[in-house]
Structure formats: C-alpha cells, structure tokens
Amino acid sequence: RERSDPRINSFYSFVATDVSSVCLERNLARDADFISALKATNSSSAGDLLSYEALDVVKEATVTGDLKRLGGKFDVCLDKGTLDTFLFRSKRTKKGTSPHPPLLISLLDNVHRILRHGCNAKYIIVSPRSKIKSIRDFRGFSSVRRRLLNSGLVGELFIIESNKKKQSSNLYGKDLVDESKKTDSHVYLYECTINDYYKPGVDKPFRDAG
C-alpha cells in the first residue's frame, strides 16, 4: 500500500505485484471494471487506486530497477503466499546447515527496502504456519506479533470465524450453502514492524547469525 501523498491520509494507492507478466495481465483483465470504478469515483488524481507491477522480490536491489523505484514508498506490505512458497522450496532443496536459506534473506531484505521508514510500517503475512523462525529472528523487524485466525476451507471458499459469529462467503460475497464439507484448519496473521535502523546488505540479517 503506497500513500499517494504523505499529507493526505484518506487516500491510498494499492500496488499488486507478481514476477509473472502473464499473471499480471490476467489479473488486470479480471479487475478492469473495479479499477475503472475506482477512477470514476475519485474525480482528482489523489484517490484510492489499484495498479499492477512486475517485481522479482528476491533479486538483489543492485540489479533491478523495480526495487529502487519502489523503495521506501509503502506503509504496508501484504504477503499471502510468497514467503510460504520460498520456505517450501528451500525445504525441498535444503543444503548445508544454515537455518535461514539465502532466498529468504533476499526476500526479507527487499521487503525492508520497499517499506517506508519513520511510520512503523508493517509487513503482514497470512500463513498456515504456526512458527516462522526466519521472521522471528530477522533484525529488520523491531517486533513480530502473531494472531490466530480460526478458519476452514470448503472447496474454493475460505471461512474466517470471528468472536461474534461465523461468516462464510466466496470472493463474490455469496453465502456458503454447504458447511458439511468444511475441513478445520488454522491460519495465522503475522504483523512485523520495520526496524528503521537495520541496513539491508550491510547488517547481519538474523539475530542468531553470530
């Protein structure tokens, strides 16, 4: 989430990223009407906007202009699968004794680079993992908070149970009609607050790095 103007707190621009240009083109086509509606609602340029950009979040900042261009512009970075993907890949191809794979170091350093300093910017992760050692030990975060979301999965429908009542709907807001097939599971939300004093590529990335 990039704030369009630091002096205007009521308007934000949301930037969705992916390494695949094909994926971005499909998402843009899918959301074209929604994006047009946002632009029509906001008569001025300082409005809530949604855009898509290609980004390889594990590339070194010195070899990609995307990270330099996006650096320090975002108050919130939402991760709903990227970290889990690299954790899974690293587990399958694990070599050596390092508890923190190099790809994760690149990912977390680059997340730190794109977050804004001086505003307690957040890296928000939604994951089924109850423990993520890499974010717990990462020096680029001043604090990490974990919250449990009670949830279930029914086909392609995702259910989140709140303290008040259980709400179930798909992406289009239609009520769930058959809960008999629900598989109980847990989903966790990690709220990582940026450490403004950490220097990616200079400081040791993890607290257990010696």
Secondary structure as GFF3:
##gff-version 3
##sequence-region A 1 210
A	DSSP	beta_strand	2	5	.	.	.	ID=ss1
A	DSSP	beta_strand	8	18	.	.	.	ID=ss2
A	DSSP	alpha_helix	21	30	.	.	.	ID=ss3
A	DSSP	alpha_helix	32	41	.	.	.	ID=ss4
A	DSSP	beta_strand	49	54	.	.	.	ID=ss5
A	DSSP	alpha_helix	65	70	.	.	.	ID=ss6
A	DSSP	beta_strand	76	79	.	.	.	ID=ss7
A	DSSP	alpha_helix	82	92	.	.	.	ID=ss8
A	DSSP	alpha_helix	102	114	.	.	.	ID=ss9
A	DSSP	beta_strand	122	127	.	.	.	ID=ss10
A	DSSP	alpha_helix	133	137	.	.	.	ID=ss11
A	DSSP	beta_strand	141	154	.	.	.	ID=ss12
A	DSSP	beta_strand	157	161	.	.	.	ID=ss13
A	DSSP	beta_strand	166	169	.	.	.	ID=ss14
A	DSSP	beta_strand	183	194	.	.	.	ID=ss15
###
